[in-house]
Each structure stands twice: as C-alpha cells, then as structure tokens.
Amino acid sequence: MPAFFELADNAAQNGRRTLLIEDGGYVAPVLHGACVAGQSVADVLGAHRLSSSDTRPVEDALRASNFVGSVEHTRNGYQRLVEVEAEHGSYAFPSFSIAISKHKIETESSEVAVSILLAIESILIADGKILSRRRPLVLGSRGAIGSRVCRLLRGRLTPTRVLGVDLVAEAPDAHPDVDVETTRYGDLSAEDRAAVDLVIGITGDSVLGGSEIEEWLLEGTAPELLLASGSTKTVEFACLARWLDELLGQEAPTIDGRPVQARHEELVDPQTERVYGDRWCFEIQNANGGVRQRSIVFAARMTPVNFLFYGVPTEMIDEVLAELLSTSLGLLQHGPSAGPGLYAVDREIDAWGRALRAT
C-alpha cells in the first residue's frame, strides 16, 4: 500500500497518469472503500499498522495523481471487488477485470488443472506412490480450475471416487465429475472423511482447521495424507500451519487428550534431491497402550504445488498476459467514459475495454 501512494505521488509531481494492475485484489478494493467512506491516506495506512501524517482524503490523492483506475487478473481479486459494492454501495473509479473472461475460464483453467495434477503425480511418484489409487477430496470443486481437476481425476482413479466441497454446491451428487459433493467438509460422511488421503485445495482460503486434521489423525484409514495447494495463494492450509505450530509449542503435546509425538522429515526426490515437501510423522498413544502412526505431507511446503515445477506453460501465460495488457490499454482509453464501477471482460466489456451491447 505505501508503494502505491509513493507511485501516485510521483505521477502527480511529473504530470503522469496512474494505472493500478493487480494480481489478487489487495489494493483496489481498499481504495474503493476508502474513497466512498471519505478516509484519508493516514487512515488507510493506519489500518495496515503503518504510521503516516498524510491527512489528504484518498480521493484527493488519487485525483492529484491522474488516477485512471485498476485492472484485476485473478478470480479472488475480482470477488473482492464484487464485495466492495455489497459493503459500500458504490465504486469510486472504474475497475476492469479479465478474471472471468472466456479465455481465463475456459482455456487457462484447463491448463492450470493439468499442471496441478502433473505436479501432484510427480510428488507421489517420487515417494513411490500412484495417483490412480488415491482417495481425493477437492476443495473448491465447483470453481473453474477445481471442476476441471475433478474431471481429470475421474479419468485417472481406479476405482473412481472423487469427493468435493464447495460453498456453491447445490446438493450432494449434483456435480457430474464428483461422487459426493457438499457445501462443508463436516457434511461429508465420517466414512468418506476417514478414507481421504489426498486433499487438493483450490479456494484461495483456508478451509480445513485443526479439528478436521485431528479427526483424520485419529480416525483416518490411510497411513498418510497428502495436502496440495492448487491456489495462487499461500493460505490454503494456513489454519493447519497454525494448528501445527500450536501443537508443537505445547510442553506435552496431546490430541484429544492422548499424548502425541511429532517428527519432521523432508520429502526429497530420490533422483534430483530436490525437496518436494514436508512430512510430519505422528505417534499417538491409544487408551489400550498401543501407538497409532499417521503421517501428513504438505506438498511444496504449502505453496502452490504447480509452482514447484513449471506452473502453467509460457505458451498459455503469454496469451493471458496479452489479454491483461489489452484490457489495461482499454482502461486508459475507455475508463473515463465507463465511469466508476466493476467491468468484466466478456460480460460488460471486451478485451480492449469497449462496452458490450446489452442482450
């Protein structure tokens, strides 16, 4: 945020225009809200625990910098912009987005899904395992990428058994490529939750918490659970990371009152010696004196799993960036006439920022 205001001030001093291009919606939604609410630059920076003596209203600071508007790349960022109107009732400047364009939804998402599964399979093979025998759960099974991951899994598993969780899931078994789908993880049957040994998170949020992972450690039927993030964010399993830190921070760690020991080791590719993830091995004392052993693997150390390898190939990314560039140029040309609002490519505007005719 400070970098943006520094850039805006530099533009104001040099008589240039300011254009914000985002990959995740971290700044533009804040600017919209600040302008509508009449907040100052100091107010905005203070909310981020940064001190500032700049008492100018954000709206005045943007006007002085010849601020044109913002362009958003991702679906999560687009959703944050959608929420601006719900929270504040209006927008302060034009925000263009390619997040739900036909190219992003229909073309890029398919290639992202492929890259995610290729990465997961490479990790499994390095650990001597087979993708086709996994019992997967896809978090975000109705999303553009998640639905395609489910479709690819359906053709790979033997026997087929794909579970899905998505907030917009209408009813169990309604997804054509998912055997069981619910709106909440807890709505899956205890049997299905226990059988899962691969979780692919593609939500941009942290869905699973400590209670869910503790249940799996106590009731899971597979010896190991692989967690892989298919999101562009690093927060898919943030709650689990905090749970693990809290568990390890206990003087005498317990799960459901049972003493537990946790041991860490790296998951290393035997050929390249690259680290593919972190494995945590748990030994849980049973009431009868026995020991229950289970392991959890965080693929790519909780970062996006396909980034561990090649991500989405350049051939596809170049096309996406070309659309992002054309839309940015379109905002420079058509933003003033569009006025404040949220404009999505292939919904309200074309890839050059020109208004689409209402049908």
Secondary structure as UniProt FT lines:
FT   HELIX           2..14
FT   STRAND          18..22
FT   HELIX           28..37
FT   HELIX           41..47
FT   TURN            48..49
FT   HELIX           58..64
FT   TURN            65..66
FT   STRAND          67..72
FT   HELIX           75..88
FT   STRAND          94..97
FT   TURN            99..100
FT   HELIX           103..108
FT   HELIX           109..126
FT   TURN            127..128
FT   HELIX           131..133
FT   STRAND          136..139
FT   TURN            140..142
FT   HELIX           144..154
FT   TURN            155..156
FT   STRAND          163..165
FT   TURN            167..168
FT   TURN            172..173
FT   TURN            176..177
FT   STRAND          180..182
FT   HELIX           185..187
FT   HELIX           190..195
FT   STRAND          198..201
FT   HELIX           210..219
FT   STRAND          224..229
FT   TURN            236..237
FT   HELIX           238..248
FT   STRAND          254..255
FT   TURN            256..257
FT   STRAND          258..268
FT   TURN            270..272
FT   STRAND          275..285
FT   TURN            287..288
FT   STRAND          291..299
FT   HELIX           300..302
FT   HELIX           305..308
FT   TURN            309..310
FT   HELIX           314..338
FT   STRAND          341..345
FT   TURN            346..348
FT   TURN            351..352
//
